């Protein structure tokens, strides 16, 4: 990870914006087990659900409306950073010019899908590669259901139990980083780990 991203994560309050249940559960497990580089006291909680260390809001304007009214330059912090957990780097994400207020945006890519973590956790990466060669349309979540018997791979309760205390999750995140083709300057989930 580049030093600029590390500086942002360490020097600011961080709001995690997640795409779905799987991404939210990953952030929750990492937060609950104090496994992220971001200091726990600087993780911005959801505006609606108490103690949830992420928001499901993904539009810049909605985030600005719900989170920009607070002062993030307290306790030595240099402002706010929004850490997006997304499966591709393509979506454009910009705050309205009049409302940017110095907020930094970092995108952590989980390409092709967050379910790749379960494939790594199950030690099935080679099987996944072979299955993908046979069926180019195969998605990681379908592979998890069909080949690994993980029929509830998109369900919160299952995922919370599956990832447990975070040790399995950290190993899977590191394994996925080793097999990912990181584009220049791209951030991965492994960059969030301590």
N, C-alpha and C positions, 0 to 999 in steps of 0.2 A: 504494500500500500504506500502511496506517496505521503510524504511528511505533511503536506498541506492538509490532507484529509484527516490525518491523526490529530493535528493541531486543532482543527475545527471540532472534532469529536470530544477532545479533552477540554477545550476552552469555552464551550457554549452549552446552553441548554439544548437538548436534542428531542425533537418530536419524531417518532417513528410513524410513518404512513404506510400501511400494509394493504396488499391487494385482496387477500382473502383469509379464510379461517386458518389455513395451513401456515401462511406467513405470520399471522398474528400469534399462533401457538408457538412458533419458533422464537419470536421476540419475547413472549411471555416466559418461556422456559429459560431462555438466556438471562432475562432480567431477574426472575425469581431465584436463580442460582448464582447470581452475581458473576456471570461469565463474560460480560461485555467490557470493552475498553471504556465505554461511557460511564462516568461515575453515577451510581444509582440516584443520588440526590439531584442530578441534572437531567434525568429522564422526565419529559413532560407527560403527564397523565392525560388520558382521554377526557374530553370536555363533558361527556355524558355518563360514562361508566366508571365508577370509582375504582381506583387502583389498577386500571388497565393501562399498561405502559406503551400504548400505541393508539392510533386512530384508524378507522376504516375509511376516513375521508381521503380522497385521492385528487380532488380538483384543487388547484392552487387558490382559486377565489374562495372556496369553502374553508380551506385551512386558514387563509388570511382573516376571514370573517370570524372564525371561532377561536383563533389562537393569538392574533396579533394585538389584542388589547392589553395583554400583560407586559410587565417590564421584565425583560430577560437579561438585563444588565445589572444583576444583583449577585451577591455572594462571590464576587470575582469573575463572573461569567461575562463574556463579550457579546452576548446576544443569543439569538436562536438559530438552530440549524434544523432543517427538515431532512430526515434520512428516509428515503423512499425504498421500500423493498418491492422490486418489480421483476418480471420475468424477461423483460427485454429493455434495451437501452433506447429504443425508438421513441416512446411517448414524450412529447414536448411538455415541459412543466415550467411555467413562468408565472410569477406573481404579478398582478397589475402594477404598472410602474409607480403609481402614486402610493402603493402600499408595501413596497418591497422592504422597507425599513432595515436594510442590511442583512436580512436573513440569508443564510447560505443553504444550498441544496446539494445533497449527496444522494446518488442513486446506487443501490446495491443490487446487482443483477443475479437472478437465480436461474438463468437460462438452462435448459429449455423450460423447466417447471420446478417448483420447490420440491416436488415428490422425488426428484433425483436424490435427495438426502436419504430417503428410505431405501432406495435401491442400493446406495452405498452402505447403509447400516446393515442391510441384509447380505452384504457381500456378493451382490448380484450384478455388478457393473458389467462384467464380460458377457453375461447372459443378456443384459439389456442391449449392449452393442450388437450382438448377434441377432437378436430379435428385431432390432431397428433396421438392420441390413435387409432382413426378409420383408419387413413392412415399414416403409418410410413414413407412413401416416400414423404409426403407433406413438401414442403419447405416454410419458412416464406414469401418469396416474392410472392409465389403462393397463400398463405392464404390471404395476403394483397389484392391481385387482386380479388380473388374469393369471399371472405367473407366480406371484409371491403370496397369494392368499390374503392380501391386505385390503379386503373389501370396504373397510371403513376409513380409508386413507384420507378422506376429506372431512371427517367428522372430528370435532373439537375434543370430545371426551376420549376417543380412541387415541388421538395424537398426544394429548397430555399424558396419558398412561404410557404410550409407546416411547416418548422421549424422556419420561421420568425425571431424574435429577440432572439431566443435561449432559452427562458424560458420553452417552451414545450419540447425542446430537452433535457435540463438539467434534467427535471422531468423524462423523458423517460429513460435517461441514468442511473439515480439513481434507478428507478424501475427495470430496467433490471439487475442491479448489485445485487439487493435483491433476484432475482429469479435464478441467474446464479450459477452454481456449479463451483466455482473457484478452480482450481487445485493449489497445493502448490506453492507459489511464482509467480503465474500468475497475470498479470496486465490486468485491464479492463479499458474501457473508463472513468469510474467514477474516476479513479486514475489521470486523466488529469485535472479534475475540480478544481477550486479554493476552 
